[in-house]
Amino acid sequence: MSSLPLALLVVHSATDRFVRGLFDDTFTGIHQMAWFDWAMLIPYFTVLVILSVYGIHRYDIIRTYFKHRKKATGEPPSRFEQLPPVTIQLPLFNERYVVERLVDEVVKIEYPKDLLQIQVLDDSTDDTAAFAEALVERYHALGYPIEYHHRANRHGYKAGALQEGLKTATGEFVAVFDADFCPPADFLQRTIHHFADPGVGVVQTRWSYLNRDYSFLTEVEAMLLDGHFILEHGARSRAGFFFNFNGTAGILRRSMIDDAGGWQHDTLTEDSDLSYRAQLKGWRFVYLPGLDCPSELPVEMHGFQVQQSRWAKGLTQVAKKLLPAILRADLPKRVKAEAFLHLTPNISYPLMVVMSALLLPVMIVRFYMGVWQMVFIDLPLIAASFWSISLFYVVAQRELHPQNWKRSILMLPMLMAVGVGLTIVNTRAVLEAVFGVKSAFARTAKYAIGERRVNLETRKYRRRSGWLPYAEILVGCYFAGMIVFAFQTYNYLATPFLLLFVAGYWWAGFGTLYQEYQVRLRWLRQRRLELAGQAIRLP
């Protein structure tokens, strides 16, 4: 029995010598660092610290979600004795492939026809206008309360169309559905009674996805959005923090829109802008996670990038516009902090660019310093900034799909890679917002795609990507070079992390170029056939 204390003493002594030596080596290495080393390490770890703040916030969102889990909104506490009039607004711009599906589903909504008004707000500049007008006329002739409005200009884009529609709106409440949504028939019956509480300004429902299983890309997109709708909206709504109307699949009180200053188009996310202005006025928002509204996800990487960059720029514009008023408002500090973290997360993208540029010189510096000198700093920061992403989206999938959530673990590398693929385009979007660079509202192409594949080469509305994929491929090559260096310096643990960057940038770059090549190839084939036909007809 006496040998056990002796053994413990030996182990303790050895451990003590190891720790003392580790710290001595650390401080010796730090003391001997040259100015170049500091010039690389200080900004690198500064970026990691800032990213860690948003990572820790993701952990806090998860904690808040479970803390207030029992407060989930279900049935409304009271109901209207007499149903109020409702206007449904359907904003369109060149939506030839999905407008018929949208209108077909909206006219099925169960609500008294004498209390319902459906506005098709069409800014289209192609054959969508004639097709949509004929579609509306057909349904109007069948007795549906639907009307067609066409603007000759896109002033204010979607926000301008919605505000213009309010001039002739007859409803006390306004439901909005984007062109790629298919609202359920009981949508109004399950949302309208929450407005029996006069303090409620918005009821937002959860998005679901018609083409979730179309490809790996759409599955990743669904996971990203599920994290927002399950954890972020769930936590913020139940804890009493500000959260945003998502621009579609929701219903708003008309008097709230007017009280908050109406739809404004000085940002690209008019929905978040109105949401924060309204909540600063004291209006309360209700979130219904149990009511889902099916929608279509972008099936092309560049289309997805266009959507995400618009959201990134718009949310940053809202932060720049409204954060001063939010921070001055008579609100709890916790509400202000949550609003700040909600509106500014896209600053992570330019920080990721900075970190990417610094990664190789930092690896060189730290190779000569040794492995252990920074481990006590690295591990906590990486756990806070990167591991939180994995936990966040896995928890969201477990909450939403308790029977088959484990597949989300296998999808995490792809999710990370897709996130990396957004870095350059979202960095540009954030910097444009910060420096006040104006840009048009870039629509996301929709093709009426469900789980069945369609030939996208026959569809128009595809956007050219310009220089973006070439920049992504070039940055991917930079990270591939870092993998080579990591092997040469025996830094094998860094390889999986670097591979995610290579995969993300090359997936985005090569994938976009391949899709555009296929479109170009088909156009050339079609052109040759036309020329051959003309040659045959010539005498």
Phi, psi and omega in degrees: 000331183287342180288337182294310177300323180296317179297318178298323180294320179295315179299316180298318181296316180295318178297317181298317179297321180296313181296316179299317179296322180297313180291323177298316178297321181299308183290328176295316179296319180296319182296327184272359182293139179278171181299325179297320179300314180296322181297332177274316189285323183297308178294327180298310181285335174296315177298316180298322179296316180295316177299326180294328178299315179289329175294316177297326178297324176298318175300320181292326176299317178298315180298316180295320180301311182286328179297322184251023186301324183287352182269012181304136183284131178238246178288145178295145182294335176215167184226153175292136172286325177232126183297139180273162176289143183229138172252131174255123180254132181238089180285132183230149166209107179052063184242048187304325187277340188241350186297322181293317178299317180299307183295319179303320181282322183293322181290347177276353181298132185275108179194147180303129185297329181286350179250007187239140174226128179247119179253119170267109185259096192251118174256019189295149178243009180238201183287358175302322185300308181295319181294314182294320180297317178295322179297315179296317179299321180296314180289326178296321178294335178276359175101008179277142183279064185240143182219153186248131177232127180236132176256141179280349178225166180253035182303122180080357178055224184297317180300319179295321179294317179296318180294321177296320179296330180296338181297330180244011180287137181256352186274148171285340180229148186233118174263142182235133176226125174290168189294336184265015182254154178230086185294144177290157184297330182266018185304307183292322180298330183267351181247325193296326186288345174294339179279359172298336170281115186293348179272353182275127181254333184217142167239118180252137177252170183273142175278141166235181196223124181292329186238037181304320185264019182292320182199173175299323181298312181293328177293320177293318178302318179298319178297318180298315180290325177299321177302320179292311187282329181276304187273309184294303178298319180299314181292312185293316183294319183284331181274355179085017177274168174290140168217170192251146163292137188268013174085349182198164180059036178212173181224138186237148173282128183301318181294331177292318179302313180295317182297326182276356178106008176076179176287126180243147187241030176271003171228162179273353175240076182299335181291313178294322178300308179297321182301312182288324176297321180291317181290331172295334177278355177103000179287145179256145179249146178242136177243131182245088180292340181281351178249111182254149182237112184295144180215175181250131178271148174299138183255355178248142182300316182292324175299319176296319179297319178300314179299311183293322180291326176296316178295319181296315180294316182297316181294324177293323175297319178296319178300314180296324183282318193248343183301320176304317179292323179295316183289334177275343187292158178278077183230155174301147181301325181295323178293318178296316180298318180294321178297318179299312182290332178289321187271347187243012186293339183287353172296344178298331184291310175297328177294325177294324177296316178298315180297321179297318180295327183274346191298316182294308177299327177293320177298321179294314180301315186283341174296321181280342178276335186104167187281319194278346188300326185247006187298327181289341176266315184303306190300311178298321182292318179293321177298321181285320189270326186248318181296330181298329180298313181299311182298319184303310186281331175292318178298318179300317180292324178294323178290323185274324183232072185298340182273329184225036182287341186294337176300331181298332178296318179293334182276352185301316178302321178292322178299315178298318182296318178296320176301318177298320181296346178268354191299310186291312183293323179284331174298314177301317181298315181295317180294323176298320179293317182297319184264009172074027178280123182276148176210159181286159175288111182268112182288156175262123183294135176236145188232013183059050183260130170255220179283339181279139181286148174234163180275099183291339180294342179269358183258144175265195184074012177280135180265142174281141187270344178067226185280346190303309183297328179291322176296320180294319178295319180297316179294324176299321177295323177301315180289329175297321175297324178293328176296318177300314179297321180298321177292320181295331181257014177060027179266063188293331182294337180281344187298311179301321179298315181291325178299325178299320179292316178300312181298317182295311182291319181287325175302311181295312186289303182293324179298317179294315180296322179296316179297319180290326176297318179297320178296314180298318180298317180293321179297318180296319178298316180296321180293320178298319179297320179295318180293322178296320178296321178294322180295322179294323182285341180291142180290000000 
